[in-house]
Amino acid sequence: MSGTDSSVACGQFQTVPLSELDFPGQPYSVTVLKAGYCLPQTDGTFRADGTITLITGPRTILVDTGGPWDRDFLLTTLKERGLEPGDVNVVVGTHGHSDHVGNLSVFPAAVMIVGYDVSEGDTYRPNQLAEGQAYSIDKQVTVVPSPGHTGQDVSVQVTETSAGTVLVAGDLFECCSDEDSWRDLSINTAVQEVNRQEALRTADVIIPGHGLPFRVLRN
Ligand SMILES: [Fe+2]
């Protein structure tokens, strides 16, 4: 596990940005297909895209689909891995922003978990995400409610990888060093702070919504 030698304070935890995009595991591996970004422009706009992550194992799970402009990238990248859209069993949209859920329609046959909605086709399945209960995809892959950035964010926790527990966090974290930016993008900073601390307590690696993965250092 290589990283830079610059660790960053994140509340009471230290975090270290990583260069790896692959976290192999048994039975599930996690791969960042595209690291998200957020780049302020001189004209007051900013260019942004959400991180796209693939989880492979007994089931094939895509976490966030990027913006609508990522459609060809997504199709090509999946094909390079021998996957057609129909091979993706579950698509998770961490929250309903356009740079994260721009390509849901590429996967009409997948189970969709978007925020707190769980659906297959036009059938919506009861779940307790809104009550704070996790939703299990498999023994090692769990959808965890983690609101604050919006009212209905979810993260995906994958256990038993070579890097330990990996959390695909959506915009719960913007990037490794987001202490000066995440609050401006949050609809409920108090709730988000609680969920960030819980993530930092339980995950070994966090994949943020707009940056490279980072490792959490604990004493
Ligand atoms: Fe967002």
Residues whose N, C-alpha, C, O or C-beta is under 5 A from the ligand:
A	BS01	LIG	H97 D171
